[in-house]
Amino acid sequence: MPDADPRLDPGRWAAASFRPRGAPPAPAPRPRRGFWRRLGGCCGCCGCCRRGTEDWEPPPGEVPGHRPPQPLRPGQLAPRGLVVGSAADRVAHHTSEFACPRLVVRRGQPFRLRVLLPRPFDPADDGLCVELTLGPNPQVAKGTHVLIPLGESSATGWTAEEEELEEGAERPGGPALNLCLTAPPNAPIGRYRLSIKTRTGAGEYAAPFDDANDFFLLFNPWCPDDHVYMEKTSDLNEYVLNETGRIFYGTEDQIAERAWNYGQFDAGVLEACLYILDRRGMPHSARGDPVMVSRVVSAMVNSLDDNGVLVGNWTGDYAQGTNPSSWAGSVDILRSYHSAGAPVRYGQCWVFAGVMTTVLRCLGFPTRTVTNYNSAHDTDVSLTTDIYFDENMRPLERLNTDSVWNFHVWNDCWMKRPDLPDGYDGWQVVDATPQETSSGTGSCWSVPGGTGRRPGGRRGPVVRGLREGEAPPRGRGGSCWPALVLTGPCRWPGLFCCGPCSVTAVKNGEVFLKYDTPFVFAEVGGRGLRAGPPGGAVGVARCNEGAGPQVNSDKVYWQRQPNGAFAVVHVEEGAIGRRISTLGAGSGARLDITHQYKHPEGSEEERRAVSTATSHGSRPRTQGTPSLGEVTVTVGAGPAVAGAELELRAVARNDGVEPRTLRLRLSLCAVRYTGISGAPFRQEQHRRAVPPGQEETVTMTVAYAEYGPHVGDQDALKLTVAGAVEETGQVVAKELRVRLHAPELTLTLLAPAVVGEETPVQVVFQNPLPDTLSGATLRMEGAGISCPKALRLGSVGPGQTVRLRQAVVPLRPGRRRLVAALESPRLGPLHGTLQFDVAPAPAGAAGSTGSPPRRPRRARRRAPPPAGSTGG
């Protein structure tokens, strides 16, 4: 089979429209037919898109959008100037918070354009056309060069109507023509250039393009005809307009939260978001499709294979950049990427998700940040998470490649899916964390026994994609066609991106729907099929090396037998994909949305969803499910505070009628939030007799001096309990992950906050460790607030309380929220927030546009001690 055409994947555009700043305009590309013609929304060949506007088209040789001034002949009508939009338009379009000097509007909704003229406009003798361009190579056929005659509409649906003013409501400023411009609800988003053409008996005059008249067009979730429209518009206050949110992390039993400054309306953020699309080379004509835009953003927020926004780093070594735990928001990241044009170091899943929320909300997508607990990463496409032990029930970490992340953070964005059958509109999963390459347009089939040349020159099974709308092949009796084996999403056609994937498709196990549904279905955890032991899937070609984090899989425990083979000894159902959480709209509290991703455990709907998914998953190998035994084991922990002694326990209960003797092995190690475990630093063996109907408790006490050297800033402790009943041979196994709590930062406002004036803020924290804390860094961010640069602290003694005084400058009035984050290599991330009201600038003072101000010059003084001047 020939290689798939990369143009079929909207995440794989070449950098056709991106050019460095200051570079001359690129030559117009050759017009494409077929696929790209359909993207443009017109035929591109018959001229129908030019009817009614061809007499307004520029003369040959003129590049649209780059017209120089032309001499004015007597009798021509030359506009004195343009007034693009008004304060009322910003309010009506829900864009008044954008700290941008240019107008920001949304498609599908009118906005005002005032054309200042030297004399009154005469409709009988004068003609006027509004000209818009988008991108470096505008074309009428692509919908990026728009000509809108007055009182008519363009070929792509733009309209320009004269605004009817009430009698006696003539506006000052001399003769003018008041227009209402309306973009169609499917118009490409971006920065548009605007000019006016007029026509009189003396000829046509084309006004030059002026940067001051540019405006930004965004998606419109308030417009019923826009594909991102959300019927419950009250939720848009959270999912589009909220500039500060909370991201949940920790473990299933110890849910923690941290504030995050999205700052989608701050100065420079909108320009950075559009720069992301330019950097990917996304055609401007395709930027009206939210499916394609969200897919490109998912690919570009990570830096793999496209030099995107953030470099992922899970090594624990952040010397060449910023520790992911120290970021307080997205604004500094996006501004840095836009200004330098190079990926920012470093990010992890919550950072990728936070930046993704900022970009999508800024562009107009209703977006929420979602956290999945016990998120599994299935590396063999088996829809199970497999844990291996030796004959003595010691974990075999070299085989435990299916990691279970303590938590994983991704995004949901709201849109219609016209590329899918009916019923899949609504929330769509997009995940920017670079874990696996995207599956592209479909699943991947391999032909066992057939070989060919893979992309990159590798030999292997010949594969082809499952085409859009194509049903999986079935053989006689309804079984899978034996000549083809579905092996998961295909690796090479895609980039490191994920989605958009319908949450409804995930819930119903319809993993054959695009994009990347197998990846996400496995992420949320329902009962999966039993796969074979290591090496058991001989002959099956895996086109991608991991099906991704999971929400629908069981945790399966395997034990090595005396003959070297492995056997299932325990199955923990429903252990994966727990307490899926987001910030509730309007409530400000954590909202559990697990029911939106999966049916109730054990229900008929759940069984049907898993059956659907596994019929399109890895090749099954039937394994017997272990029978339920009389002895059960539960695990727990006492208060887990960083720096304090930790108590862990395993409780064995005998529900039988005979006494039982239980041999248990307890193993304790540090585990990163991605599920990668370190070597065990504490192991114990116990033998306990458990009378019928009673319980026996085994306790493990661990001092800070023992666990402290093994735990990093995002690490937890993992207790693995495994054992067997001597009389019956029943095997029991259980895991517990414990997050160590750290104190929060306390922020206090020390003076009233006024726009444009420095406001002092006090930050207080205490070192909870019995050791000296060094290398800590404090960062602050706030929407509509100019914050100081990151502050690196000196040494903080054991138990010492530190008070820091920082100055911030509010840029916008109203209620604001300041977010602070402090990270240290020896301590988990510390967070704090401060909400306060900002008064407008005094009368006569210079107003603020939201741009960071220049700080007033002050007398030089000695810097205070880094650890604070007052310590307890």
C-alpha positions in Angstrom: 0.0 0.0 0.0 1.3 3.5 -0.7 1.8 5.8 2.2 -1.2 7.8 3.3 -1.5 11.3 2.0 -0.5 13.5 4.9 -3.0 16.2 3.8 -5.8 13.9 5.0 -4.8 14.7 8.6 -5.4 18.3 9.6 -2.6 18.1 12.1 0.1 17.6 9.4 0.1 20.8 7.4 3.5 21.9 6.2 4.6 25.4 7.2 3.0 26.9 4.1 1.6 30.1 5.6 4.2 30.8 8.3 6.9 33.2 7.6 9.3 35.0 10.0 8.4 38.6 10.9 9.8 41.1 8.4 10.0 38.6 5.6 8.5 39.6 2.2 5.2 38.0 1.3 5.5 34.5 0.1 4.4 33.9 -3.5 0.9 32.7 -3.9 0.7 28.9 -3.9 -0.7 26.9 -6.8 -4.5 26.5 -6.2 -5.4 23.1 -5.0 -8.5 21.2 -6.0 -10.5 18.5 -4.3 -9.9 18.5 -0.6 -8.6 22.0 -0.2 -11.3 23.4 -2.5 -13.9 21.9 -0.1 -12.1 23.5 2.8 -12.5 26.9 1.2 -16.3 26.4 0.9 -16.4 27.1 -2.9 -15.6 25.4 -6.1 -12.4 27.3 -7.0 -12.9 26.8 -10.7 -16.2 27.9 -12.2 -16.2 31.5 -10.9 -19.4 31.3 -8.9 -17.6 32.6 -5.9 -16.9 35.8 -7.7 -20.4 36.7 -8.9 -21.4 40.1 -7.7 -17.9 41.0 -6.6 -15.7 40.5 -9.7 -16.0 44.2 -10.6 -14.5 45.1 -7.2 -11.5 42.8 -7.5 -8.1 44.4 -7.4 -6.3 45.1 -10.7 -3.8 42.5 -11.9 -0.5 42.6 -10.0 -1.9 44.1 -6.8 -1.4 41.9 -3.8 -4.5 42.0 -1.6 -3.9 43.5 1.8 -0.6 45.3 0.7 -2.0 48.1 -1.4 0.1 51.3 -1.4 -1.5 54.8 -1.2 -2.8 56.0 -4.6 -3.2 59.6 -5.8 -6.6 61.1 -5.4 -8.2 62.4 -8.6 -10.9 65.2 -8.6 -14.4 63.8 -8.0 -13.2 60.6 -6.3 -14.6 59.7 -2.8 -11.7 59.1 -0.4 -12.6 58.2 3.2 -11.2 60.5 5.8 -10.8 57.6 8.2 -12.4 54.5 9.7 -13.8 53.8 13.1 -13.8 50.0 13.5 -16.2 48.9 16.3 -17.3 50.5 19.5 -17.3 49.8 23.2 -20.9 48.5 22.8 -19.6 46.0 20.3 -17.1 44.7 22.7 -19.8 44.2 25.3 -22.2 42.5 22.9 -19.5 40.2 21.6 -18.2 39.3 25.2 -14.8 40.6 24.3 -14.6 43.7 26.5 -12.0 42.0 28.8 -9.4 41.6 26.0 -6.4 43.8 26.7 -6.0 44.5 23.0 -6.0 47.9 21.3 -7.7 46.5 18.2 -11.4 45.4 18.0 -12.1 41.7 18.9 -15.4 40.4 17.7 -17.1 37.0 17.2 -18.4 35.5 14.0 -22.1 35.3 13.3 -22.8 38.6 15.0 -22.9 42.2 13.7 -20.4 44.9 14.6 -20.2 48.6 13.6 -18.0 50.2 11.0 -18.1 54.0 10.7 -16.7 55.3 7.4 -15.8 59.0 7.7 -16.3 60.8 4.4 -15.6 64.3 3.0 -19.2 64.6 1.9 -22.5 62.8 2.4 -22.8 59.4 0.7 -25.3 59.3 -2.2 -26.5 55.7 -2.8 -27.8 56.7 -6.2 -24.4 57.8 -7.6 -21.9 56.4 -5.2 -20.7 52.8 -4.6 -18.9 51.3 -1.7 -17.3 48.0 -1.0 -15.7 46.7 2.2 -12.5 44.8 1.6 -11.1 42.2 4.1 -8.0 40.1 3.9 -6.8 37.2 6.1 -3.3 35.8 6.0 -0.2 36.6 3.8 -1.8 35.2 0.5 -5.5 36.2 0.5 -7.6 34.5 -2.2 -11.3 35.0 -3.0 -11.7 31.4 -3.7 -10.4 30.4 -0.3 -12.6 32.9 1.6 -9.5 34.8 2.8 -10.0 37.8 0.5 -13.5 39.1 1.1 -15.2 41.8 -1.0 -18.6 43.0 0.5 -20.5 45.5 -1.7 -22.7 47.8 0.4 -26.2 46.2 0.8 -25.1 42.9 -0.6 -23.2 39.8 0.7 -19.9 38.3 -0.2 -19.7 34.8 -1.8 -18.7 33.4 1.6 -21.6 35.1 3.5 -20.2 38.3 4.9 -22.7 41.2 4.8 -22.4 45.0 5.0 -25.6 46.9 5.7 -26.2 50.5 6.4 -27.1 51.1 10.0 -30.4 52.8 10.5 -30.1 55.6 13.0 -33.0 57.1 14.9 -34.2 60.5 13.6 -32.0 63.2 15.2 -29.4 60.7 16.3 -26.8 61.9 13.8 -23.3 61.2 15.3 -20.8 64.0 15.5 -17.7 64.1 13.4 -19.0 65.2 10.1 -20.4 63.2 7.2 -20.1 59.5 7.6 -21.6 56.2 6.6 -22.5 53.9 9.5 -22.3 50.2 8.6 -23.0 46.9 10.3 -20.6 44.1 9.3 -21.5 40.5 10.0 -19.2 37.6 9.5 -20.8 34.2 8.7 -20.9 31.7 11.5 -18.3 29.5 9.7 -15.9 32.3 8.7 -12.2 31.6 9.3 -10.9 33.1 12.6 -7.8 35.3 12.8 -6.6 38.9 12.3 -8.3 40.6 9.4 -7.1 43.6 7.5 -9.8 46.1 6.5 -10.1 48.8 3.8 -12.7 50.6 1.8 -13.2 51.0 -1.9 -15.5 53.7 -3.3 -16.8 54.4 -6.8 -18.1 57.6 -8.3 -18.5 59.0 -11.8 -14.8 60.1 -11.5 -13.6 56.5 -11.0 -12.8 54.0 -8.2 -10.7 54.9 -5.2 -9.1 52.1 -3.1 -8.0 53.3 0.4 -4.7 51.9 1.6 -4.7 49.3 4.4 -3.9 50.6 7.8 -2.8 48.4 10.7 -4.9 50.5 13.0 -8.1 49.2 11.3 -7.3 45.5 11.7 -9.6 43.5 13.9 -9.7 40.0 15.3 -12.5 37.5 14.6 -13.1 34.5 17.0 -15.4 31.6 17.3 -18.8 32.5 18.9 -20.3 30.0 21.4 -23.2 32.4 21.9 -24.3 32.1 18.2 -26.7 29.2 17.5 -25.3 28.7 14.0 -21.6 28.4 15.1 -20.3 24.9 15.6 -19.0 25.8 19.1 -22.5 27.0 20.2 -23.4 25.9 23.8 -27.1 26.0 24.5 -26.6 26.6 28.2 -25.1 30.0 27.8 -24.9 30.5 31.6 -22.0 27.9 31.6 -20.0 30.1 29.3 -19.2 32.4 32.2 -17.0 29.5 33.4 -15.9 27.8 30.2 -15.1 30.9 28.1 -14.9 34.0 30.3 -13.3 32.7 33.5 -9.7 33.7 33.5 -8.7 31.8 36.7 -9.5 28.2 37.5 -8.4 25.3 39.6 -6.7 22.1 38.4 -7.0 19.0 40.5 -4.2 16.6 41.2 -3.0 14.2 43.9 -4.5 10.7 44.2 -8.0 9.2 44.2 -8.2 9.2 48.0 -6.3 12.5 48.5 -7.6 14.9 45.9 -5.7 18.2 45.9 -6.2 21.4 43.9 -4.1 24.2 42.7 -5.1 27.6 41.2 -4.1 28.3 37.6 -4.1 31.7 35.9 -5.5 31.1 32.4 -5.3 34.8 31.5 -6.8 34.4 28.1 -7.7 38.1 27.8 -4.3 39.4 28.9 -2.1 41.5 26.6 -0.3 39.5 24.0 -2.1 36.2 24.6 -4.5 36.4 21.6 -1.6 37.2 19.3 0.4 34.3 20.8 -2.6 31.9 20.2 -2.9 32.9 16.5 0.9 32.6 16.2 0.6 29.0 17.2 -1.7 28.3 14.2 0.8 30.2 12.0 3.7 28.3 13.3 2.0 25.0 12.5 1.4 26.3 8.9 -2.4 25.8 9.1 -4.1 27.3 6.1 -6.1 30.3 6.9 -9.0 29.0 4.9 -9.2 26.0 7.2 -9.4 28.1 10.4 -13.2 28.2 10.5 -13.4 24.5 11.4 -13.2 24.0 15.2 -12.4 20.3 14.7 -9.3 21.2 12.7 -8.3 24.1 14.9 -8.5 22.1 18.1 -6.5 19.3 16.6 -3.7 21.7 15.5 -3.6 23.3 18.9 -3.4 19.9 20.6 -0.3 19.2 18.4 1.3 22.6 18.9 1.0 23.0 22.7 3.7 20.3 23.0 7.0 20.7 21.2 7.6 17.2 19.8 7.8 17.1 16.0 6.7 20.7 15.4 8.7 23.0 17.9 5.5 23.8 19.7 4.9 25.7 22.9 6.2 23.5 25.7 8.9 20.9 26.1 7.8 18.0 28.3 10.2 16.8 31.0 9.5 14.0 33.5 13.1 13.2 34.4 13.3 15.4 37.6 16.2 17.4 36.1 15.0 20.9 35.3 18.4 22.7 35.3 17.9 23.9 31.7 14.5 25.4 32.3 11.7 25.9 34.7 10.4 23.2 37.1 6.8 22.4 35.9 5.6 22.7 39.4 6.6 26.3 39.6 4.4 27.7 36.9 1.4 29.7 38.2 -0.4 30.1 34.9 -0.2 30.2 31.1 0.4 33.8 30.3 4.2 33.9 30.9 4.5 30.6 28.9 2.6 31.9 25.9 4.3 35.3 25.9 7.7 33.7 26.1 6.9 31.4 23.2 5.6 34.2 21.0 8.5 36.5 21.7 11.3 34.0 21.4 9.7 31.7 18.8 11.3 28.7 20.7 9.7 26.1 22.9 9.5 26.9 26.6 11.1 24.5 29.1 9.4 22.6 30.8 5.9 21.3 31.2 4.0 18.2 32.5 0.4 17.2 32.0 -1.3 19.9 34.1 0.8 22.6 32.4 0.0 21.3 29.0 -3.7 21.3 29.9 -3.6 24.7 31.5 -2.1 26.2 28.4 -4.5 24.3 26.2 -7.4 25.8 28.2 -6.0 29.3 27.7 -5.6 29.0 24.0 -9.0 27.4 23.3 -10.9 29.8 25.5 -9.1 32.7 23.9 -10.1 31.6 20.5 -13.7 31.1 21.6 -14.1 27.4 22.5 -16.0 26.4 25.6 -13.2 24.5 27.4 -12.8 22.8 30.7 -9.7 21.2 32.4 -10.3 17.6 33.4 -8.4 15.4 35.8 -8.6 11.6 35.7 -7.3 9.6 38.7 -5.7 6.2 38.3 -5.1 6.9 34.7 -3.5 3.9 33.1 -1.1 3.7 30.2 -1.6 0.5 28.3 1.4 -0.3 26.2 0.1 -3.5 24.5 -3.3 -2.3 23.4 -4.9 -5.0 25.6 -7.3 -2.6 27.4 -6.0 -3.9 30.7 -3.3 -2.7 33.1 -1.0 -5.6 33.8 1.2 -5.9 37.0 3.7 -8.8 37.2 5.2 -10.6 40.2 7.7 -13.4 40.6 7.1 -16.7 42.4 7.5 -14.9 45.8 5.1 -12.1 44.9 7.9 -9.5 44.4 7.1 -6.9 41.7 8.9 -7.4 38.4 9.3 -3.7 37.5 11.1 -4.5 34.2 7.8 -6.1 32.9 5.5 -3.5 34.5 5.4 -1.3 31.4 1.7 -0.5 31.9 2.0 2.4 34.2 -0.9 3.8 36.2 -0.6 7.6 36.6 -1.7 8.9 39.9 -3.6 11.5 37.9 -3.6 12.8 34.3 -5.0 16.1 33.1 -6.5 16.8 29.7 -9.2 19.1 28.3 -12.7 18.9 27.0 -13.9 21.4 24.5 -17.4 21.8 23.2 -18.3 21.6 19.6 -20.5 20.0 16.9 -19.0 17.1 15.0 -20.3 17.2 11.5 -17.6 14.7 10.5 -19.2 12.0 12.7 -22.7 10.5 12.7 -25.4 12.2 14.6 -25.3 12.1 18.4 -21.6 12.8 19.0 -21.8 16.6 19.5 -20.9 18.2 22.8 -17.8 17.7 24.9 -14.7 16.5 23.0 -11.5 15.3 24.5 -8.3 17.0 23.5 -5.0 16.1 25.1 -1.8 18.0 24.5 0.5 15.9 26.7 2.9 14.2 24.3 2.4 10.5 25.1 1.6 8.9 21.8 1.2 9.9 18.2 -2.3 10.5 17.0 -4.3 7.8 15.2 -5.2 10.2 12.4 -8.4 9.3 10.6 -9.0 5.8 11.7 -7.8 2.6 13.2 -4.9 0.5 11.8 -5.2 -3.0 10.4 -2.3 -5.3 9.8 -2.0 -8.4 7.6 -0.3 -11.2 9.6 2.1 -13.0 7.4 2.3 -10.2 4.8 5.2 -7.9 4.8 6.1 -4.6 3.2 8.0 -1.4 3.6 6.8 0.8 6.4 7.4 4.5 6.4 10.9 5.2 7.4 12.2 2.2 5.5 11.4 -0.4 8.2 10.2 -3.8 7.1 7.1 -5.1 8.8 3.4 -6.1 8.3 1.6 -4.3 5.6 -1.0 -2.0 7.1 -3.9 0.2 5.9 -6.1 2.6 7.7 -9.8 2.0 8.5 -11.4 4.5 6.1 -14.0 7.0 7.3 -17.4 5.3 7.5 -15.9 1.8 6.8 -17.1 -0.9 9.1 -14.5 -3.3 10.6 -14.2 -6.4 8.4 -16.2 -9.4 9.6 -15.8 -13.0 8.6 -18.1 -16.0 8.6 -20.2 -16.3 11.7 -19.6 -12.6 12.6 -16.0 -13.2 13.7 -13.2 -10.8 12.7 -11.8 -11.6 9.3 -8.8 -13.7 10.0 -6.7 -12.1 7.3 -6.7 -8.8 9.2 -6.0 -8.0 12.8 -6.9 -4.6 14.3 -3.8 -3.5 16.1 -4.7 -0.1 17.4 -4.2 3.4 16.2 -1.6 3.8 13.4 1.5 5.6 14.5 3.1 7.2 11.6 0.3 9.2 9.9 -0.2 11.3 13.1 1.6 13.8 15.3 1.9 14.0 19.0 -1.6 15.1 19.6 -4.9 13.6 20.8 -8.4 14.4 19.7 -10.9 15.9 19.4 -12.6 12.7 20.6 -16.3 12.6 21.4 -17.0 11.9 25.1 -20.2 10.1 24.0 -18.1 7.8 21.8 -15.8 7.1 24.8 -18.7 6.3 27.0 -20.2 3.8 24.5 -16.9 2.2 23.6 -17.1 3.2 20.0 -13.4 3.2 19.5 -13.6 3.1 15.7 -14.7 6.8 15.6 -12.1 9.5 15.1 -10.0 10.9 16.6 -8.0 8.7 19.0 -11.0 7.2 20.7 -9.1 3.9 21.6 -6.5 6.0 23.4 -9.1 7.8 25.5 -11.4 4.9 26.1 -8.6 2.9 27.7 -8.0 6.0 29.9 -11.2 6.0 31.9 -11.3 2.4 33.1 -14.0 -0.1 32.7 -13.7 -3.9 32.4 -11.4 -4.9 29.6 -10.6 -8.2 28.0 -7.9 -10.4 29.3 -4.7 -10.2 27.3 -1.9 -12.7 27.1 1.2 -12.7 29.2 4.5 -11.1 28.0 5.3 -12.3 24.5 1.9 -13.9 24.1 0.8 -11.7 21.3 3.2 -13.2 18.8 2.4 -12.3 15.2 0.3 -9.2 16.0 1.8 -6.1 14.5 1.5 -3.1 16.8 1.4 0.0 14.8 1.8 2.2 17.8 3.8 1.5 20.8 1.2 2.4 23.3 -2.6 2.8 23.3 -2.3 5.6 25.8 -3.6 6.5 29.2 -6.8 4.7 30.1 -10.2 5.2 31.6 -11.7 1.8 30.8 -9.4 -1.0 31.9 -9.0 -3.4 34.8 -5.8 -3.9 36.9 -4.7 -7.5 36.3 -2.1 -9.2 38.5 0.1 -11.9 37.0 2.4 -14.3 38.8 5.3 -16.2 37.4 4.8 -20.0 37.7 7.6 -22.6 38.3 7.7 -23.4 34.6 8.4 -19.8 33.8 4.9 -19.0 32.4 2.6 -16.4 33.9 -0.9 -16.8 35.2 -3.6 -14.4 36.3 -3.8 -14.6 40.1 -6.0 -11.5 40.8 -8.1 -9.0 39.0 -9.0 -5.7 40.4 -12.0 -4.4 38.5 -12.9 -0.8 38.2 -9.5 0.3 39.5 -8.7 2.5 36.6 -10.3 5.9 35.7 -11.6 7.1 39.0 -13.3 10.3 40.2 -12.9 12.2 36.9 -13.0 15.8 38.0 -13.4 19.3 36.7 -14.4 22.7 38.1 -18.1 23.1 38.1 -19.7 26.0 36.2 -21.1 28.5 38.6 -20.4 26.5 41.8 -16.7 27.0 42.0 -16.5 23.4 43.5 -15.1 20.2 42.2 -17.5 18.4 39.9 -17.3 14.7 39.4 -18.0 13.9 35.7 -17.2 10.2 35.7 -20.7 9.4 34.6 -20.2 11.4 31.5 -17.3 9.2 30.5 -18.4 5.8 31.6 -21.5 3.8 32.5 -22.0 2.6 36.0 -19.8 -0.4 36.9 -21.5 -3.7 36.3 -24.5 -2.2 34.4 -25.7 -3.6 31.1 -24.7 -0.4 29.3 -21.1 -0.8 30.6 -20.9 -4.4 29.4 -22.2 -3.4 26.0 -19.6 -0.5 25.8 -16.7 -2.8 26.7 -17.9 -5.4 24.3 -18.0 -2.9 21.5 -14.5 -1.6 22.4 -12.9 -5.0 22.8 -14.3 -6.2 19.5 -12.1 -3.5 17.9 -9.2 -3.9 20.3 -6.2 -6.2 20.7 -6.5 -9.8 19.7 -8.0 -11.5 22.7 -6.6 -14.5 24.5 -9.1 -16.1 26.7 -8.1 -16.3 30.4 -10.1 -17.6 33.3 -11.1 -15.1 35.8 -9.9 -16.0 39.3 -12.6 -17.1 41.7 -13.4 -14.8 44.5 -11.8 -16.0 47.8 -12.8 -15.9 51.4 -9.9 -13.5 52.4 -9.9 -9.9 51.3 -7.3 -7.2 51.9 -7.7 -3.5 52.1 -5.0 -0.9 52.5 -4.9 2.6 54.1 -2.8 5.3 55.6 -2.9 7.7 58.5 -2.4 11.5 58.1 0.3 12.0 55.4 2.2 15.2 56.1 5.5 16.0 54.5 8.3 15.8 57.1 6.2 13.8 59.5 6.1 10.1 60.4 3.9 8.0 58.1 1.7 5.1 59.2 0.6 2.5 56.5 -1.7 -0.4 57.2 -3.0 -3.5 55.5 -6.2 -5.1 56.9 -7.0 -8.8 56.1 -10.5 -10.0 56.6 -11.7 -13.6 56.6 -15.3 -14.0 55.5 -15.2 -17.8 55.5 -16.1 -20.3 58.2 -12.6 -21.7 58.7 -9.5 -20.1 60.1 -7.0 -19.0 57.5 -3.3 -18.3 57.6 -2.1 -15.5 55.4 1.4 -14.7 54.2 1.8 -11.1 53.2 4.7 -9.1 51.6 4.6 -5.3 52.0 6.8 -3.3 49.6 7.2 0.5 49.8 8.7 2.7 47.1 8.5 6.2 45.6 6.4 6.6 42.5 6.2 9.6 40.2 2.8 10.9 39.3 3.2 9.2 35.9 3.3 5.8 37.6 7.1 5.1 37.2 8.2 3.4 40.4 11.6 3.6 42.1 13.4 0.7 43.7 11.7 -0.5 47.0 13.4 1.1 50.0 11.4 -0.8 52.6 10.1 -4.4 52.5 8.4 -6.5 55.1 7.0 -10.1 55.3 4.3 -11.1 57.7 2.4 -14.3 58.6 -0.9 -13.8 60.3 -3.7 -16.2 61.3 -7.1 -14.7 60.6 -10.1 -16.3 62.5 -13.4 -16.6 60.7 -15.4 -13.4 60.5 -12.5 -11.3 61.9 -9.8 -9.0 60.8 -6.1 -8.7 61.3 -4.1 -5.5 60.8 -0.5 -5.2 59.7 1.1 -1.8 60.3 4.2 -0.3 58.7 5.6 2.9 60.3 8.0 5.0 58.2 10.0 8.0 59.4 10.8 11.0 57.3 14.5 10.2 57.4 13.7 6.9 55.6 11.3 8.1 52.9 12.5 11.7 52.5 15.5 11.0 50.3 13.4 9.1 47.8 10.5 11.5 47.3 10.6 14.4 44.8 8.3 17.4 44.3 5.6 15.5 42.4 6.2 12.0 43.9 4.0 9.9 46.0 4.6 6.7 48.0 3.4 3.4 46.7 2.6 0.5 49.0 2.2 -2.8 47.3 0.7 -5.6 49.4 0.6 -9.2 47.9 0.3 -12.6 49.5 -1.3 -16.0 49.6 -3.6 -18.0 51.8 -1.7 -21.1 52.9 -4.7 -23.4 53.2 -6.4 -22.6 49.8 -3.7 -21.0 47.7 -5.8 -17.9 47.2 -3.8 -14.9 46.1 -4.5 -11.4 47.3 -2.9 -8.1 46.0 -3.5 -4.5 46.5 -1.8 -1.1 45.9 -2.0 2.2 47.7 -0.6 5.5 46.7 -0.1 8.2 49.3 0.4 11.8 48.6 2.3 13.9 51.2 0.5 17.1 52.1 2.4 20.4 52.2 1.2 23.7 53.7 -0.4 26.3 51.5 0.9 29.8 50.8 -0.9 32.6 52.6 -1.3 35.8 50.5 -2.4 39.1 52.1 -3.2 42.5 50.4 -1.4 45.3 52.3 -3.0 48.3 50.6 -6.1 49.2 48.4 -5.6 48.1 44.8 -6.0 50.8 42.1 -5.4 50.4 38.4 -1.9 51.4 37.4 -0.6 51.7 40.9 1.8 49.4 42.7 0.0 47.3 45.4 2.0 45.5 48.1 1.2 41.8 48.7 2.6 39.7 51.6 3.4 36.0 51.0 3.8 33.7 54.0 4.8 30.1 54.1 6.4 27.7 56.6 9.0 25.0 55.9 7.4 21.8 57.3 10.5 19.7 56.9 13.1 18.9 59.6 15.8 19.8 57.1 16.9 23.1 55.6 15.0 24.0 52.4 17.1 25.5 49.6 16.6 26.2 45.9 13.0 27.3 46.2 11.4 29.6 43.6 8.3 31.8 43.9 6.2 32.8 40.9 3.1 34.9 40.7 0.5 35.5 38.0 -2.9 37.1 37.8 -5.3 38.0 35.0 -5.2 41.7 34.5 -2.2 42.0 37.0 1.4 42.8 36.2 3.5 40.6 38.5 7.2 40.7 39.4 9.7 38.2 38.0 10.3 34.8 39.6 12.0 35.2 42.9 14.6 32.6 44.0 14.8 32.2 47.7 17.8 31.5 49.9 17.9 28.8 52.6 14.9 28.3 54.8 15.6 26.6 58.1 13.6 23.6 59.5 10.2 24.8 60.6 11.0 28.4 59.7 8.2 30.8 58.7 9.0 33.2 55.9 7.3 36.5 55.1 7.9 38.0 51.7 6.7 41.4 50.4 6.0 41.6 46.7 4.6 44.5 44.6 2.0 43.9 41.9 0.3 46.4 39.5 -3.4 45.9 38.6 -4.1 46.6 34.9 -7.8 46.3 34.8 -10.6 47.2 37.3 -13.0 44.8 38.9 -12.4 41.5 40.8 -9.0 40.0 40.3 -7.3 36.9 41.5 -3.6 36.5 42.1 -2.0 33.1 42.0 1.3 32.1 43.6 3.3 28.9 43.3 6.5 28.0 45.2 8.5 24.9 44.2 11.5 23.2 45.8 13.3 20.0 44.9 12.7 18.7 48.5 9.1 19.6 48.9 5.9 19.2 46.9 4.5 22.3 45.2 3.0 25.0 47.5 0.1 27.2 46.1 -1.9 30.1 47.3 -4.5 32.5 45.9 -5.7 36.0 46.7 -8.9 37.5 45.4 -9.4 41.3 45.7 -11.2 44.2 44.1 -9.4 46.8 42.0 -10.6 50.3 41.8 -10.5 52.3 38.5 -7.7 54.7 38.0 -8.4 58.2 39.4 -10.0 60.8 37.2 -7.3 62.4 35.0 -4.9 59.5 35.3 -3.8 57.7 32.1 -6.0 54.7 31.4 -4.7 51.2 31.1 -5.1 49.0 28.1 -4.1 45.9 30.1 -0.5 46.0 28.9 2.2 45.6 31.5 3.3 49.1 32.6 6.7 50.5 33.0 7.5 50.4 36.7 8.2 53.8 38.2 11.8 54.6 39.1 12.5 54.3 42.8 15.5 55.0 44.9 17.9 52.1 45.0 18.0 50.2 48.2 19.6 47.1 49.6 17.8 43.9 48.8 16.3 42.2 51.8 17.6 38.8 52.8 16.2 36.2 50.3 14.5 34.1 53.0 12.5 37.1 54.4 13.3 39.6 57.0 11.1 38.0 59.7 11.2 34.3 60.3 9.8 32.2 63.0 
